[in-house]
Amino acid sequence: MKRVIAIADRAASVSLRLLVALNILFFLSFLAVLLFAAGRARAEVPTCTGADMLSALQKSNPATYGKIEAEAAATLNGKGLLWKLEKSGEQPSYLFGTMHMTDTRVTTLPAAAQKVFDAAGTLIIETTDVLDKQKMMTAMLKEPDLMMFTDSTTLSSLLSPDEAAAMNAALDARGIPPATVAKMKPWMLSAMMALPACELARQSGGAPVLDVKLAQSAKAAGKPVEGLETAESQLRAMASLPLAFHMKGLVDTLKLGDKVNDINETMIVLYQRGDTGMFWPLFRAAMPDEQNDPSGYAAFEETMITSRNKVMVDHAEPILAKGNAFMAVGALHLPGPQGLVEDFRKAGYTVTAIGL
């Protein structure tokens, strides 16, 4: 297949999948932004840039675009952000896929989702820890080794001189003094690097991502807000994966450079369309290196996506049993044979896409 989109000369396919997947790690991204805000060197918000890779591909190579569309169409539950959950004896609830971004194209709910959100009696999000600064600080202090190196190790000591220079350049572009992240675990820094500089700056300035905005609206309306996970559980899951895997992901994410902007712009465009099944087919077509060993990402997917999906369903069921709930979680949790839509069906729910 002709290479149609230049991402980076040797950026690994597994690492690009990781960068996209980092979007579903709600607490990790939120915590990374919190740490970033504490060490910011400047206050201005950079202008958002980034090109829609899908649009460019459609014009430059219609045949490849057609193959991507076909693969996306074959993805189970790969179309739609809003799903109705029905079970005998329970009042219907709704499942909605979010994107953990502050971009107004994301934070403005589609009309159908806004209607059922307004009518819902309870909001369910991934974790409520992000809504309580005291809980956030407790999580950070309880097990500091989940986020920081507590021995003599530093990030730079695990990188080659060239890699360390690339990391420092990327940090400088985001206004982050390298000294403030020297002891940070690689998955924390990867969460920062997976966001464009403009998005990182907006979040650090207090702009809420969609999930937090929904929680704030629900609380203002006097509705209870329930969480499915704890901050510690996500951090422990990340820490359970090999350090070498995380370091490779960080290095290759740094190699993407400004192309992070294009990836995020493309994700927003796909999100607006509800095309959750098109994420992976598109990025696979854009990969400059398809031969990397996928075993590392498979472990990540099992630990951070598949296993968490099952936990989310288990923890959501008692809340859903009360009826009329609006469950908002990262959109990449929804599609696929082991996604939330299918997991809820396996749990005895009738799940129907709304607004298609």
C-alpha positions in Angstrom: 0.0 0.0 0.0 1.3 3.4 -1.0 2.1 5.6 2.0 -0.5 8.3 1.8 0.1 10.2 5.0 3.5 11.1 6.5 3.2 10.7 10.2 6.9 10.5 11.1 9.8 8.9 9.6 10.0 5.9 11.9 7.1 6.3 14.4 6.0 2.8 15.4 2.5 1.6 14.7 2.0 0.3 18.2 2.9 3.7 19.6 0.4 5.5 17.5 -2.3 3.1 18.6 -1.2 3.9 22.2 -1.4 7.6 21.6 -5.0 7.3 20.3 -5.8 4.9 23.2 -4.5 7.4 25.8 -7.6 9.4 25.0 -9.7 7.0 26.9 -7.6 7.2 30.1 -9.7 9.9 31.8 -8.0 10.1 35.2 -4.5 9.7 33.8 -4.9 12.5 31.3 -6.6 14.7 34.0 -3.8 14.1 36.5 -1.1 14.7 33.9 -2.7 18.1 33.1 -2.8 18.9 36.8 0.9 18.3 37.2 1.6 20.2 34.0 -0.4 23.2 35.4 1.8 23.2 38.5 5.0 23.6 36.4 3.9 25.7 33.5 6.5 28.3 32.4 4.1 30.5 30.5 0.4 31.3 30.4 -0.5 32.0 26.8 -2.7 29.4 25.0 -1.1 28.4 21.7 -3.2 28.4 18.5 -4.7 25.0 17.7 -3.5 23.6 14.4 -3.9 20.2 12.8 -5.3 18.8 9.6 -8.0 16.2 9.1 -6.0 13.2 7.8 -9.2 11.4 6.7 -10.2 14.3 4.3 -6.7 14.4 2.9 -6.7 10.6 2.3 -10.1 10.7 0.6 -8.8 13.2 -1.9 -5.3 11.7 -2.4 -6.2 8.0 -2.5 -9.9 7.2 -2.9 -9.2 3.4 -3.2 -7.5 3.3 0.2 -10.2 5.5 1.7 -12.8 3.0 0.4 -10.9 0.1 2.1 -10.9 2.0 5.4 -14.6 2.7 5.2 -15.3 -1.0 4.5 -13.2 -2.1 7.4 -14.9 0.5 9.7 -18.3 -0.7 8.5 -17.4 -4.2 9.5 -16.5 -3.1 13.1 -19.1 -4.4 15.5 -21.0 -1.4 17.0 -18.6 1.0 15.3 -21.1 3.7 14.5 -22.8 5.9 17.0 -22.1 7.7 20.3 -25.6 7.4 22.0 -27.0 4.0 22.9 -30.3 3.1 24.7 -30.0 0.5 27.5 -33.1 -1.5 28.2 -33.7 -4.4 30.6 -37.0 -6.0 31.8 -38.2 -4.4 35.0 -35.9 -1.3 34.7 -36.6 2.2 33.4 -34.4 2.7 30.3 -31.0 4.3 30.6 -28.5 5.6 28.1 -24.8 5.0 27.3 -22.9 7.9 25.7 -19.3 7.9 24.3 -17.3 11.0 25.3 -13.9 12.4 24.3 -11.8 13.8 27.1 -11.2 17.2 25.3 -12.2 20.8 25.9 -12.7 21.6 22.2 -16.2 23.1 21.8 -17.0 20.6 18.9 -16.7 17.9 21.6 -18.2 19.6 24.6 -21.4 20.6 22.7 -23.6 17.5 23.0 -25.6 16.3 20.0 -29.3 17.3 20.3 -30.4 13.7 21.0 -27.8 13.2 23.7 -28.6 16.6 25.3 -32.3 15.7 25.5 -31.7 12.5 27.4 -29.0 14.0 29.5 -31.3 16.7 30.6 -34.1 14.2 31.4 -31.8 11.7 33.2 -32.0 11.3 37.0 -28.4 10.2 37.5 -25.1 10.7 35.7 -22.5 8.0 35.7 -18.9 8.8 34.7 -15.6 6.8 34.7 -14.4 8.3 38.0 -15.6 11.0 40.3 -12.2 11.4 41.8 -11.4 14.2 39.3 -14.2 16.2 40.8 -12.7 16.4 44.2 -9.3 17.9 44.5 -8.8 16.4 48.0 -9.4 12.9 46.6 -7.0 13.8 43.7 -4.3 14.8 46.2 -4.9 11.7 48.3 -4.5 9.5 45.3 -1.3 11.2 44.4 0.2 10.9 47.8 -1.1 7.5 48.7 1.2 5.6 46.3 3.6 8.2 44.8 5.6 5.4 43.1 2.8 4.9 40.7 3.4 8.3 39.2 7.0 9.1 40.0 10.4 7.4 40.3 11.2 7.3 44.0 14.7 6.0 43.6 17.6 7.6 41.7 16.0 6.9 38.3 15.1 9.8 36.0 13.4 9.8 32.6 16.6 11.1 31.0 18.6 8.2 32.4 16.4 5.8 30.5 16.8 7.7 27.2 19.6 8.1 24.7 21.1 11.6 24.4 19.1 12.2 21.2 15.9 10.9 22.7 16.4 13.1 25.8 16.9 16.1 23.5 13.7 15.3 21.6 11.8 15.0 24.9 13.2 18.4 26.1 12.2 20.0 22.8 8.7 18.7 23.0 8.4 19.8 26.6 9.7 23.3 25.7 7.0 23.6 23.0 4.4 23.0 25.7 6.0 25.4 28.1 7.0 22.6 30.5 10.4 23.0 32.3 12.1 19.6 31.9 13.2 19.6 35.5 9.5 19.5 36.6 9.0 16.1 34.9 12.4 14.6 35.4 11.1 12.0 38.0 7.8 11.4 36.3 6.9 7.9 35.2 6.7 7.6 31.3 3.0 7.0 31.2 2.3 10.3 32.9 4.5 12.2 30.3 2.9 10.2 27.5 -0.5 11.4 28.6 0.8 15.0 28.3 2.5 14.4 24.9 -0.7 12.8 23.5 -2.5 16.2 23.8 -1.8 19.2 21.5 -0.2 22.1 23.2 -3.4 24.2 22.8 -5.6 21.5 24.4 -3.1 21.0 27.3 -3.0 24.8 27.9 -6.8 25.1 27.9 -7.2 22.2 30.4 -4.5 23.6 32.7 -6.3 27.0 32.5 -9.4 25.4 33.9 -11.5 24.6 30.8 -13.4 21.4 31.5 -13.3 18.3 29.3 -16.6 17.0 28.3 -16.9 14.4 31.1 -16.2 17.1 33.8 -18.6 19.5 32.1 -21.4 16.9 32.2 -20.6 16.3 35.9 -20.7 20.0 36.7 -24.0 20.4 34.9 -25.5 17.4 36.7 -24.4 18.7 40.1 -25.8 22.1 39.3 -29.2 20.5 38.5 -29.1 18.6 41.8 -28.5 15.2 40.2 -26.3 12.5 41.8 -23.0 11.8 40.0 -21.7 8.2 40.3 -18.3 6.8 39.4 -17.2 3.4 38.0 -13.5 3.4 38.9 -11.1 4.9 41.3 -8.0 6.9 40.5 -5.8 4.3 42.1 -7.2 1.4 40.0 -6.2 3.1 36.7 -2.8 4.1 38.0 -2.1 0.6 39.2 -3.2 -0.9 35.9 -0.8 1.3 34.0 2.0 0.5 36.5 1.5 -3.2 35.9 2.7 -3.0 32.3 6.5 -3.3 31.6 8.5 -0.1 31.9 10.3 -0.9 28.6 6.9 -0.9 26.9 6.0 2.5 28.4 9.4 4.0 27.5 9.1 2.8 23.9 5.7 4.3 23.7 7.0 7.6 25.0 9.9 7.8 22.6 7.8 7.0 19.6 5.2 9.5 20.7 7.8 12.1 20.9 8.9 11.3 17.3 5.5 12.2 16.1 6.2 15.8 16.9 3.6 18.2 15.5 1.7 15.3 13.9 0.0 14.9 17.3 -2.1 17.9 16.2 -3.2 16.1 13.0 -4.1 12.9 14.9 -6.2 14.8 17.5 -7.9 16.9 14.8 -8.8 13.7 12.9 -10.1 12.0 16.1 -12.3 15.0 16.7 -13.7 14.9 13.2 -14.4 11.1 13.5 -15.9 11.7 16.9 -18.3 14.3 15.6 -19.5 11.8 13.0 -19.8 9.0 15.6 -17.4 6.9 13.6 -15.8 5.1 16.5 -15.1 2.0 14.3 -12.9 4.1 11.9 -10.2 5.1 14.3 -8.0 2.0 14.0 -8.6 1.3 10.2 -7.6 4.9 9.4 -4.5 4.9 11.5 -3.4 1.5 10.3 -3.5 2.9 6.7 -1.4 5.8 7.8 1.3 3.7 9.5 4.8 4.0 8.1 5.8 0.8 9.8 3.3 -2.1 10.0 5.7 -4.8 11.0 6.2 -4.0 14.7 5.4 -6.6 17.3 1.8 -5.9 18.5 2.2 -8.0 21.7 2.9 -4.9 23.8 -0.2 -3.1 22.7 -2.2 -6.3 23.1 -1.3 -6.3 26.8 -2.2 -2.6 27.0 -5.5 -3.3 25.4 -6.4 -6.1 27.7 -5.3 -4.3 30.8 -6.6 -0.7 30.1 -9.6 -1.3 27.8 -11.0 -4.9 27.8 -10.7 -5.6 31.5 -11.9 -2.1 32.5 -14.9 -2.5 30.2 -16.0 -5.5 32.2 -15.4 -3.7 35.5 -17.5 -0.8 34.3 -20.4 -3.0 33.4 -20.3 -4.7 36.7 -20.2 -1.5 38.6 -22.8 0.2 36.4 -25.5 -2.5 36.7 -26.6 -1.6 40.3 -26.9 2.1 39.3 -28.7 1.3 36.0 -31.1 -0.9 37.9 -32.5 2.3 39.5 -33.4 3.5 36.0 -33.1 6.7 34.0 -29.3 7.0 34.1 -27.0 8.7 31.7 -23.6 6.9 31.5 -20.8 8.8 29.9 -17.5 7.1 29.2 -14.7 7.4 26.6 -16.0 6.6 23.1 -13.3 4.1 22.4 -14.7 1.9 25.1 -17.9 1.4 23.0 -17.1 -0.5 19.8 -15.8 -4.0 19.1 -16.7 -7.5 20.3 -15.3 -6.7 23.7 -16.6 -3.1 23.8 -19.2 -1.8 26.3 -22.1 -2.0 23.9 -21.5 -5.8 23.4 -20.7 -6.3 27.1 -24.0 -4.8 28.1 -25.8 -7.1 25.6 -24.0 -10.0 27.2 -25.2 -8.8 30.6 -28.8 -9.1 29.4 -29.5 -5.6 28.1 -31.1 -4.6 24.8 -28.8 -2.0 23.4 -29.9 0.2 20.5 -28.1 3.0 18.7 -30.0 6.3 18.9 -29.8 9.0 16.2 -28.5 6.9 13.3 
